[in-house]
């Protein structure tokens, strides 16, 4: 009795509501997997039946592209919910948090942003196939940009035997680039390092 204060109960209710969302998303993911399997079988059958017809193969590609977009959208929605919750906690919407907790909330947020960026890659592939992808170049302060990217790298789940670090020259010139695309390139390189490095060090 009286173990939890009102502030604690608000936080518990909040996490309970998030747990409910997670459970619902789990059911949705099961449904999504079943739909993907069904759609995949349908697409395989369609490809077999339509391989001699160029026009019908174009239709197959359209269906496949639409399916990819649906999958990416279904993944992105629950991630956006998590990102919003982290922002609310970081802004002390549900009570005070320590500086260390804020740091980890920010790291978690950057990790979510990284996953959301991977999901965005699905949409970029679709844009590439439809010749709709455009570069948006602007002047970028290189040192600040790389520091931000490195913070994402620090948040990746490195193996215990792997040390991640970065080393940047202080006097880097500004670049005129599409910073979103350049960040994708660097993050993809770090992801490869994460995947194939069991021990040792990784330096950006």
Buried (B, 14 or more C-beta within 10 A) or exposed (E): EEEEEEEEEBBEEBEEEEEEBEEEBEEEEEEBEEBBEEBEEEBEEBBEEBEEEEEEBEEBEEEBBEBBBBBBEBBBEBBEBBBEBBBEBBEEEBEEBEEEEBEBBBBBBBBBBBBBBBBBEBBBBBEEBEEEEEEEEEEBBBBEBBEEBBEBBBBBEBEEEBEBEBEBEEEEEEBEBBBEEBBBEBBEEBBEBBEEBEEEEBEB
